[in-house]
């Protein structure tokens, strides 16, 4: 269940509207803001610095309104959403309702309103691997599944690489690749989707670092740092693994994780180039 922070019925005086008298005289607008986020970090530790401040939400809405005027309350709501997501990196989703009680209409009504919903988009990196069965088909099927995953958009896909097994070397060589993409899914929700995909493609529980039909690892999600029982981000081993950095550098060499670019991480890594070879005509 998602936690929420709300500000309701915030009154703003603005000059928004299409008609000249609206932009000249102004009128009252009432705004509701609902933020979806995980409140456990601030609640458990009773830490104000990890919370989303109600007063700051009011200030954001007021600043956006004062930056107008806007002809449409749709524009006002959209820009408040964008400003909230920019200001508060812990917020995954924001909903803003703008009510206009004095709209210049002949009809009798309490108010007119719009509600704008916006989700945060995360840039993510994912590694793919397979060393059982038809490895090429396994990777291609996984990529196809990723392309149809709700809330996820594949951006770039690396070449496929033949790589020496890591951790447990008594097994067949792997075929590895990386992709970058955009998602509105929170990191843990994306991880769960990846694990469901693994199961659907035939992965079964086995020994650690053992053979697998498909392996999908979430490497990073924007600049988020997460350390929980279920998920650690950035992936703690990504800068130690050539089979991750080589394909990732091919498509996202300039991307920085914890201040270090993927390309620089690869340069600093000692590895045998013969242990990771690009597959031709995959």
Buried (B, 14 or more C-beta within 10 A) or exposed (E): EEEEBEBEEBEBEBBBBEEEEBBEEBBEBBBBBBBBBBBEEBEEEEEEEBBBBBEBBBEBBBEBBEEBBBBEBEBBBBBBBBBBBEBBEBBBBBBBBBBBEBBEEEEEEEEBBBEBEBBBBBBBBBBBBBBBEEBEEBBBBBBEBBEEBEBBEBEEBBBBBBBBBBEEEEBEBBBBBBBBBEBBBBBBEBBBBBBEBBEEBBBEEEEEEBBBBBBBBBBBBEBBEBEEEEBEBBBEEBBEBBBBBBBBBBBBBEBBBEEEBBBBBBEEBEBEEEBBEEBEEB
